[in-house]
Amino acid sequence: MAVLAWLGIPVAAGVVAVIWAAWAARPPRATGDGASLAEHQRFRAAMERSTGGHRVPQEHADRSGV
């Protein structure tokens, strides 16, 4: 009976490993690429607007205090 336990443990671990590998290798879910791309473009446009023409005053450009 002890032999069955010693054989059962690796077999059970192998089955669990196969199930986990199948789950990990499943194809990714479909994402809304169009919506994601539009969101990214809106983000980039907002970042360009927020930093486009802004100049840092000279007194704040050098913060060394020397």
Secondary structure, 3 states (H helix, E strand, C coil): CHHHHHHHHHHHHHHHHHHHHHHHCCCCCCCCHHHHHHHHHHHHHHHHHHHCCCCCCHHHHCCCCC
